Amino acid sequence: MDGKKILIVEDDTSIAEIERDFLEINGFQCLIAANGNDGLREALSDKYDLILLDLMLPGLDGYEITKRIRGSIDVPILMVTAKTQDSDKIRGLGLGADDYISKPFSPTELVARVKANLAQYDRLTAGNSVSGEIFAGNVRINAKARRVYVDEQEIDLKNKEYELLLFLASNPDIVFGKETLYERIWGMDALGDTATVAVHINRLREKIERDPSDPAHVETVWGAGYRFKA
């Protein structure tokens, strides 16, 4: 993790400095942007390994920044939010954020969450133990090229959506609970809200299922979790 560059987009100076100080103690390089416009410009003009993004910002808010970043570059986005409404978090995740952390949080938790997201992203971009192709009805996953096709039309999946699909499809007919999936895909044990898993499952269904309300591939096993039907 040494030397990884983190962009902190946060308008509260005291919070931004605490985040920077603890991340730098742990070997990260950090730059702070104090408003949404500067944050987006910095994110698109330099190469960062992770973006720590507050939702409520002067200028562009975190939602708009996430949307614009996802339209241009591929980088882990960890949202920081003081909002308690699940709909706010779901909206951010739906736009392409990888994970979120709610204020107030301990600096130790922040560092752990940043490290876990970076490690998981590195594992994904370095390649997966799965090679070749996986076929499941009208879905084809080219694991080597990290491409997914539905009815032979390529679809765009975000990092966590792809990794979630690949993991489930590589383990067909096995039921995985939300906690297990969170640990395997996000790389953390009980540090985050497992509602993140449900949001990404729903997003995945919208992209690969002919009828997301009656999924043929990613099934819900009530009271237990999810399984992939090959």
KOLDOKE-946503 format. One line per 5 residues: for each residue x negated, y, z negated of N, C-alpha, C. Coordinates in nm, 2 decimals. Atoms other than C-alpha are relative to their C-alpha. Layout:
BEGIN
X Y Z X Y Z X Y Z; ...
REM end
This chain:
BEGIN
-0.08 -0.12 0.00 0.00 0.00 0.00 -0.09 0.13 0.00; 0.08 -0.12 0.01 -0.30 0.23 -0.04 0.00 0.08 0.13; 0.00 -0.08 -0.11 -0.29 0.52 0.19 0.12 0.02 0.08; -0.13 -0.01 -0.07 0.07 0.48 0.31 0.05 0.14 -0.02; -0.04 -0.14 0.01 0.22 0.82 0.39 0.15 0.00 -0.02
-0.14 -0.01 0.04 0.55 0.91 0.23 0.05 0.15 0.02; -0.06 -0.14 -0.02 0.77 1.21 0.34 0.11 0.01 -0.11; -0.10 -0.02 0.10 0.97 1.34 0.04 0.08 0.12 0.05; -0.09 -0.11 -0.04 1.27 1.55 0.15 0.09 0.03 -0.12; -0.07 -0.03 0.13 1.40 1.71 -0.17 -0.01 0.15 -0.03
0.00 -0.14 0.03 1.51 2.06 -0.25 -0.02 0.04 -0.14; 0.02 -0.02 0.14 1.48 2.03 -0.63 -0.15 -0.02 -0.02; 0.15 0.01 0.01 1.11 2.12 -0.68 -0.05 -0.09 -0.11; 0.05 0.08 0.11 1.08 1.95 -1.02 0.01 -0.15 0.03; -0.01 0.14 -0.04 1.22 1.62 -0.89 -0.10 -0.04 0.11
0.09 0.03 -0.11 1.01 1.64 -0.57 -0.14 -0.02 -0.06; 0.14 0.01 0.06 0.69 1.69 -0.78 -0.01 -0.12 -0.08; 0.01 0.12 0.08 0.77 1.41 -1.01 -0.01 -0.12 0.09; 0.01 0.11 -0.10 0.83 1.18 -0.71 -0.14 -0.01 0.06; 0.13 0.00 -0.06 0.51 1.29 -0.55 -0.11 -0.04 -0.10
0.10 0.04 0.10 0.30 1.26 -0.87 -0.01 -0.15 -0.02; 0.00 0.14 0.03 0.40 0.91 -0.95 -0.03 -0.09 0.13; 0.04 0.08 -0.12 0.37 0.79 -0.59 -0.15 0.02 0.03; 0.15 -0.02 -0.02 0.02 0.95 -0.56 -0.08 -0.08 -0.10; 0.07 0.08 0.10 -0.08 0.78 -0.88 -0.01 -0.14 0.05
0.00 0.14 -0.05 0.01 0.45 -0.71 -0.06 -0.01 0.14; 0.08 0.01 -0.12 -0.21 0.53 -0.41 0.06 0.05 0.13; -0.07 -0.05 -0.13 0.04 0.69 -0.16 -0.04 0.14 0.02; 0.01 -0.14 -0.04 -0.01 1.01 0.03 0.14 0.05 0.02; -0.14 -0.06 0.00 0.29 1.24 0.00 0.00 0.14 0.06
-0.03 -0.14 -0.04 0.42 1.55 0.17 0.14 0.03 -0.03; -0.13 -0.04 0.04 0.72 1.74 0.04 0.06 0.10 0.10; -0.08 -0.10 -0.08 0.98 1.92 0.26 0.12 0.04 -0.08; -0.10 -0.05 0.10 1.22 2.14 0.06 0.14 0.02 0.06; -0.14 -0.02 -0.06 1.51 2.16 0.31 0.01 -0.10 0.11
-0.03 0.09 -0.10 1.68 1.95 0.57 -0.07 0.02 0.14; 0.06 -0.03 -0.13 1.55 2.13 0.88 -0.15 -0.03 0.00; 0.15 0.03 0.00 1.18 2.11 0.77 -0.02 -0.15 -0.01; 0.02 0.14 0.01 1.23 1.75 0.67 0.02 -0.07 0.13; -0.01 0.06 -0.13 1.36 1.65 1.01 -0.11 0.03 0.09
0.11 -0.04 -0.09 1.10 1.84 1.19 -0.13 -0.07 -0.04; 0.12 0.07 0.04 0.82 1.69 0.98 0.01 -0.15 0.03; -0.02 0.14 -0.03 0.97 1.34 1.02 -0.03 -0.04 0.14; 0.01 0.03 -0.15 0.97 1.36 1.40 -0.14 0.05 0.05; 0.13 -0.05 -0.05 0.63 1.54 1.43 -0.12 -0.07 -0.05
0.11 0.07 0.06 0.41 1.32 1.22 0.04 -0.15 -0.02; -0.03 0.14 0.02 0.39 0.95 1.15 0.00 -0.03 -0.15; -0.02 0.04 0.14 0.52 0.84 0.81 0.03 -0.15 -0.01; -0.04 0.14 0.02 0.55 0.49 0.66 0.13 -0.02 -0.07; -0.13 0.01 0.06 0.86 0.57 0.46 0.05 0.15 -0.02
-0.06 -0.13 0.03 1.10 0.87 0.41 0.09 -0.01 -0.12; -0.08 0.00 0.12 1.24 0.94 0.07 0.09 0.12 0.02; -0.09 -0.10 -0.05 1.55 1.14 0.16 0.11 0.03 -0.10; -0.11 -0.04 0.08 1.78 1.33 -0.07 0.12 0.03 0.09; -0.12 -0.02 -0.08 2.14 1.35 0.06 0.04 0.14 0.01
-0.05 -0.14 0.00 2.24 1.70 -0.05 -0.12 0.09 0.01; 0.11 -0.09 -0.03 2.00 1.95 0.11 0.05 0.13 0.06; -0.03 -0.12 -0.08 2.01 2.30 0.23 -0.04 -0.02 0.15; 0.03 0.02 -0.14 2.02 2.32 0.61 0.07 -0.14 0.04; -0.06 0.13 -0.03 2.08 1.97 0.75 0.00 -0.09 -0.12
-0.01 0.09 0.11 2.20 1.72 0.50 -0.06 -0.14 0.03; 0.07 0.13 -0.02 2.06 1.37 0.45 0.07 -0.09 0.10; -0.07 0.08 -0.09 2.33 1.21 0.66 -0.04 0.04 0.15; 0.04 -0.04 -0.14 2.25 1.42 0.97 -0.14 -0.03 0.03; 0.14 0.03 -0.02 1.88 1.37 0.92 -0.02 -0.15 0.03
0.00 0.15 -0.02 1.93 0.99 0.90 0.04 -0.03 0.14; -0.05 0.03 -0.13 2.13 0.99 1.22 -0.10 0.04 0.11; 0.09 -0.05 -0.10 1.88 1.20 1.41 -0.13 -0.08 0.00; 0.12 0.08 0.01 1.58 1.00 1.28 0.02 -0.13 0.07; -0.03 0.13 -0.06 1.74 0.67 1.38 0.02 0.01 0.15
-0.01 -0.02 -0.15 1.80 0.81 1.73 -0.14 0.01 0.07; 0.13 -0.03 -0.05 1.43 0.87 1.77 -0.12 -0.10 -0.04; 0.11 0.08 0.05 1.20 0.66 1.55 0.05 -0.11 -0.09; -0.03 0.12 0.08 1.19 0.34 1.35 -0.09 0.01 -0.13; 0.07 -0.02 0.13 1.09 0.41 0.98 0.09 -0.03 -0.11
-0.09 0.03 0.11 1.22 0.29 0.65 0.05 0.13 -0.07; -0.06 -0.11 0.07 1.46 0.54 0.49 0.06 -0.04 -0.13; -0.05 0.03 0.13 1.52 0.53 0.12 0.08 0.13 -0.05; -0.08 -0.12 0.04 1.81 0.77 0.03 -0.01 0.02 -0.15; -0.01 -0.04 0.14 1.81 0.95 -0.30 0.13 0.08 -0.02
-0.13 -0.07 0.01 2.16 1.05 -0.42 0.04 0.01 -0.14; -0.07 -0.02 0.13 2.33 1.20 -0.72 0.14 -0.03 0.01; -0.14 0.03 -0.02 2.66 1.10 -0.58 0.03 -0.14 -0.05; -0.04 0.13 0.06 2.85 0.82 -0.75 0.10 -0.07 0.08; -0.10 0.07 -0.08 3.11 0.75 -0.49 -0.07 -0.10 0.10
0.05 0.10 -0.09 3.05 0.43 -0.30 0.01 0.04 0.14; -0.02 -0.04 -0.14 3.18 0.59 0.02 -0.12 0.08 0.05; 0.12 -0.08 -0.04 2.88 0.83 0.02 -0.11 -0.09 0.03; 0.12 0.09 -0.03 2.63 0.55 -0.01 0.03 -0.08 0.12; -0.03 0.08 -0.11 2.81 0.34 0.24 -0.02 0.08 0.13
0.02 -0.08 -0.12 2.81 0.63 0.49 -0.15 0.01 0.03; 0.15 -0.01 -0.03 2.43 0.67 0.45 -0.05 -0.13 0.05; 0.04 0.13 -0.05 2.37 0.30 0.49 0.05 -0.03 0.14; -0.06 0.02 -0.13 2.60 0.29 0.79 -0.07 0.08 0.11; 0.08 -0.08 -0.10 2.40 0.56 0.96 -0.14 -0.05 0.03
0.13 0.06 -0.03 2.09 0.36 0.93 -0.10 0.00 -0.11; 0.09 0.00 0.11 1.93 0.42 0.59 -0.02 -0.15 -0.05; 0.03 0.14 0.04 1.76 0.10 0.45 0.05 -0.03 -0.14; -0.03 0.03 0.14 1.84 0.14 0.09 0.03 0.13 -0.07; -0.02 -0.13 0.08 1.93 0.40 -0.18 -0.03 -0.02 -0.14
0.03 0.00 0.14 1.84 0.49 -0.53 0.08 0.12 -0.06; -0.09 -0.10 0.05 2.08 0.69 -0.75 -0.07 0.08 -0.12; 0.05 -0.08 0.11 1.98 0.98 -0.98 0.09 -0.01 -0.11; 0.14 -0.01 0.03 1.88 0.98 -1.25 -0.06 -0.14 0.01; 0.07 0.12 -0.01 1.62 0.71 -1.20 -0.14 0.01 -0.07
0.13 -0.01 0.06 1.30 0.62 -1.37 -0.11 0.00 0.11; 0.11 0.00 -0.10 0.97 0.69 -1.18 -0.05 -0.14 0.03; 0.04 0.14 -0.02 0.88 0.32 -1.23 0.09 -0.07 0.10; -0.09 0.07 -0.10 1.19 0.21 -1.05 -0.02 0.06 0.14; 0.02 -0.06 -0.13 1.13 0.46 -0.77 -0.12 -0.06 0.07
0.12 0.06 -0.06 0.77 0.33 -0.71 0.03 -0.14 0.04; -0.03 0.14 -0.04 0.89 -0.03 -0.72 0.09 -0.01 0.12; -0.09 0.01 -0.12 1.17 0.04 -0.47 -0.08 0.04 0.12; 0.08 -0.04 -0.11 0.93 0.22 -0.24 -0.09 -0.11 0.05; 0.09 0.11 -0.04 0.68 -0.06 -0.25 0.07 -0.12 0.06
-0.07 0.11 -0.06 0.94 -0.32 -0.19 0.05 0.02 0.14; -0.05 -0.04 -0.13 1.09 -0.14 0.11 -0.12 0.00 0.10; 0.12 0.00 -0.09 0.74 -0.09 0.26 -0.05 -0.14 0.03; 0.05 0.13 -0.02 0.64 -0.45 0.20 0.09 -0.08 0.09; -0.10 0.07 -0.09 0.96 -0.58 0.36 -0.01 0.05 0.14
0.01 -0.06 -0.14 0.92 -0.35 0.66 -0.13 -0.06 0.06; 0.12 0.06 -0.05 0.56 -0.47 0.70 0.01 -0.14 0.04; -0.02 0.14 -0.04 0.66 -0.83 0.70 0.09 -0.01 0.12; -0.09 0.00 -0.12 0.93 -0.76 0.96 -0.08 0.04 0.12; 0.07 -0.04 -0.12 0.71 -0.57 1.20 -0.12 -0.08 0.03
0.12 0.09 -0.03 0.42 -0.81 1.16 0.04 -0.13 0.06; -0.04 0.13 -0.06 0.63 -1.09 1.29 0.07 -0.09 -0.10; -0.07 0.09 0.09 0.84 -1.36 1.14 -0.04 -0.14 0.03; 0.04 0.14 -0.02 0.77 -1.73 1.09 0.09 -0.07 0.10; -0.09 0.06 -0.10 1.07 -1.80 1.32 -0.05 0.04 0.14
0.05 -0.03 -0.13 0.96 -1.82 1.68 0.10 -0.05 0.10; -0.09 0.05 -0.10 1.14 -1.89 2.00 0.13 0.07 0.00; -0.13 -0.06 -0.01 1.51 -1.83 2.04 0.10 -0.08 -0.08; -0.11 0.07 0.07 1.82 -1.91 1.83 0.13 0.03 0.07; -0.13 -0.01 -0.07 2.15 -1.97 2.00 0.11 -0.03 -0.09
-0.12 0.03 0.08 2.49 -1.95 1.83 0.12 0.05 0.08; -0.11 -0.04 -0.08 2.78 -1.94 2.07 -0.04 0.11 0.10; 0.03 -0.11 -0.09 2.77 -1.60 2.25 -0.11 0.09 -0.05; 0.11 -0.07 0.06 2.48 -1.48 2.03 -0.13 -0.07 0.03; 0.13 0.05 -0.02 2.12 -1.52 2.13 -0.10 0.09 -0.07
0.10 -0.08 0.07 1.83 -1.41 1.91 -0.14 -0.04 0.05; 0.13 0.03 -0.04 1.49 -1.38 2.06 -0.10 0.05 -0.11; 0.08 -0.04 0.12 1.28 -1.38 1.74 -0.14 0.06 0.03; 0.13 -0.04 -0.03 0.95 -1.33 1.91 0.00 0.15 0.05; -0.02 -0.14 -0.06 1.07 -1.01 2.09 0.08 0.09 -0.09
-0.09 -0.07 0.09 1.30 -0.91 1.80 0.11 0.07 0.08; -0.11 -0.05 -0.08 1.59 -0.87 2.04 0.12 -0.09 -0.02; -0.12 0.08 0.02 1.95 -0.98 2.00 0.10 0.03 0.12; -0.09 -0.02 -0.11 2.20 -1.04 2.28 0.14 -0.06 -0.04; -0.14 0.05 0.02 2.58 -1.08 2.26 0.06 0.00 0.14
-0.05 0.02 -0.14 2.73 -1.22 2.58 -0.10 0.05 0.10; 0.11 -0.03 -0.08 2.39 -1.16 2.73 -0.02 0.15 0.02; 0.03 -0.15 0.00 2.41 -0.78 2.66 -0.08 0.03 -0.13; 0.08 -0.04 0.12 2.14 -0.65 2.43 0.07 0.10 -0.09; -0.06 -0.10 0.09 2.26 -0.48 2.12 -0.11 0.05 -0.09
0.10 -0.07 0.09 2.08 -0.24 1.89 0.03 -0.03 -0.14; -0.01 0.03 0.14 2.03 -0.36 1.54 -0.11 0.08 -0.08; 0.10 -0.06 0.09 1.86 -0.16 1.26 -0.08 -0.11 -0.07; 0.09 0.10 0.05 1.58 -0.33 1.08 0.06 -0.10 -0.10; -0.06 0.09 0.10 1.77 -0.46 0.79 0.12 -0.09 0.06
-0.10 0.08 -0.07 2.06 -0.57 1.01 -0.06 -0.12 0.08; 0.07 0.10 -0.07 1.82 -0.76 1.23 -0.05 -0.11 -0.09; 0.06 0.09 0.09 1.64 -0.92 0.94 0.11 -0.09 -0.07; -0.11 0.07 0.07 1.97 -1.02 0.77 0.05 -0.10 0.10; -0.04 0.09 -0.10 2.09 -1.18 1.09 -0.09 -0.11 0.03
0.10 0.10 -0.03 1.77 -1.36 1.16 -0.01 -0.10 -0.12; 0.00 0.09 0.12 1.76 -1.50 0.80 0.12 -0.09 0.00; -0.12 0.08 0.00 2.12 -1.62 0.81 0.00 -0.10 0.11; -0.01 0.09 -0.12 2.09 -1.77 1.16 -0.11 -0.10 -0.01; 0.11 0.10 0.02 1.76 -1.94 1.06 0.04 -0.11 -0.10
-0.05 0.09 0.10 1.95 -2.11 0.78 0.15 -0.02 0.01; -0.15 0.01 -0.03 2.29 -2.20 0.93 0.07 -0.09 -0.10; -0.09 0.08 0.08 2.57 -2.34 0.72 -0.04 0.00 -0.15; 0.04 -0.01 0.14 2.39 -2.25 0.39 0.07 0.13 -0.05; -0.06 -0.11 0.06 2.58 -2.02 0.16 -0.10 0.08 -0.09
0.09 -0.08 0.07 2.38 -1.73 0.02 0.08 0.11 -0.07; -0.06 -0.11 0.08 2.50 -1.50 -0.26 -0.06 0.13 0.03; 0.05 -0.14 -0.03 2.46 -1.12 -0.24 -0.13 0.02 -0.07; 0.12 -0.02 0.08 2.19 -1.13 -0.51 -0.12 -0.06 0.07; 0.10 0.07 -0.07 1.99 -1.39 -0.32 -0.04 0.08 0.13
0.03 -0.07 -0.12 2.02 -1.20 0.01 -0.07 0.13 -0.03; 0.07 -0.13 0.04 1.92 -0.87 -0.16 -0.15 -0.03 -0.03; 0.14 0.03 0.04 1.61 -1.03 -0.30 -0.08 -0.05 0.12; 0.07 0.05 -0.12 1.52 -1.20 0.03 -0.02 0.10 0.10; 0.00 -0.09 -0.11 1.59 -0.92 0.27 -0.06 0.14 -0.05
0.05 -0.13 0.05 1.51 -0.61 0.05 -0.12 -0.02 -0.09; 0.12 0.03 0.07 1.24 -0.78 -0.15 0.00 0.04 -0.14; -0.01 -0.05 0.14 1.37 -0.68 -0.49 0.09 -0.09 -0.08; -0.09 0.08 0.08 1.53 -0.86 -0.78 0.07 0.09 -0.10; -0.09 -0.08 0.09 1.82 -0.67 -0.95 -0.04 0.14 -0.01
0.04 -0.14 0.00 1.66 -0.33 -0.87 0.11 0.08 0.07; -0.09 -0.08 -0.08 1.93 -0.22 -0.63 0.14 -0.05 -0.01; -0.14 0.03 0.00 2.30 -0.23 -0.58 0.03 -0.10 0.11; -0.03 0.10 -0.11 2.41 -0.55 -0.40 0.11 0.04 0.09; -0.10 -0.05 -0.10 2.69 -0.35 -0.24 -0.07 0.03 0.13
0.08 -0.02 -0.12 2.41 -0.27 0.01 0.01 -0.12 0.09; -0.01 0.12 -0.08 2.43 -0.63 0.13 0.14 0.00 0.07; -0.14 0.00 -0.07 2.81 -0.60 0.20 0.01 0.10 0.11; 0.00 -0.10 -0.10 2.76 -0.28 0.39 -0.07 -0.05 0.13; 0.07 0.04 -0.12 2.50 -0.43 0.62 0.07 -0.12 0.06
-0.08 0.11 -0.05 2.71 -0.75 0.66 0.11 0.06 0.09; -0.11 -0.06 -0.08 3.00 -0.53 0.78 -0.05 0.06 0.13; 0.06 -0.06 -0.12 2.78 -0.34 1.02 -0.05 -0.10 0.10; 0.05 0.11 -0.08 2.63 -0.66 1.15 0.12 -0.06 0.08; -0.12 0.06 -0.06 2.98 -0.80 1.22 0.05 0.09 0.11
-0.05 -0.09 -0.10 3.08 -0.49 1.40 -0.07 -0.01 0.13; 0.08 0.00 -0.12 2.80 -0.54 1.64 -0.01 -0.14 0.07; 0.02 0.13 -0.06 2.79 -0.92 1.70 0.13 -0.08 0.01; -0.13 0.08 0.00 3.15 -1.04 1.64 0.10 0.06 0.10; -0.10 -0.04 -0.09 3.42 -1.03 1.90 0.12 0.06 -0.08
-0.11 -0.05 0.09 3.67 -0.97 1.61 -0.06 0.00 -0.14; 0.06 -0.01 0.13 3.49 -0.84 1.30 0.09 -0.03 -0.12; -0.09 0.04 0.11 3.80 -0.90 1.09 0.02 -0.15 -0.01; -0.01 0.15 0.00 3.79 -1.27 1.18 -0.13 -0.05 0.06; 0.13 0.03 -0.06 3.42 -1.34 1.22 -0.02 -0.14 0.03
0.03 0.13 -0.04 3.31 -1.64 1.41 -0.14 -0.05 -0.04; 0.14 0.04 0.03 2.94 -1.63 1.30 -0.03 0.03 -0.15; 0.03 -0.04 0.14 2.89 -1.44 0.97 0.12 -0.01 -0.09; -0.12 0.03 0.08 3.15 -1.59 0.74 -0.02 0.04 -0.15; -0.01 -0.02 0.14 3.25 -1.49 0.39 0.05 -0.12 -0.07
-0.05 0.11 0.08 3.27 -1.77 0.14 0.04 0.07 -0.14; -0.05 -0.08 0.11 3.49 -1.61 -0.13 -0.05 -0.05 -0.13; 0.06 0.03 0.13 3.33 -1.60 -0.47 -0.14 -0.06 0.00; 0.13 0.06 -0.01 3.00 -1.74 -0.34 -0.10 0.09 0.08; 0.10 -0.08 -0.08 2.85 -1.52 -0.06 0.04 -0.01 0.14
-0.02 0.00 -0.15 2.80 -1.55 0.31 -0.08 -0.12 0.06; 0.08 0.11 -0.07 2.69 -1.82 0.56 0.02 0.03 0.15; 0.00 -0.01 -0.15 2.61 -1.83 0.93 0.05 -0.13 0.06; -0.05 0.12 -0.07 2.81 -2.06 1.14 -0.06 -0.01 0.14; 0.07 0.02 -0.13 2.60 -2.19 1.43 0.09 -0.05 0.11
REM end
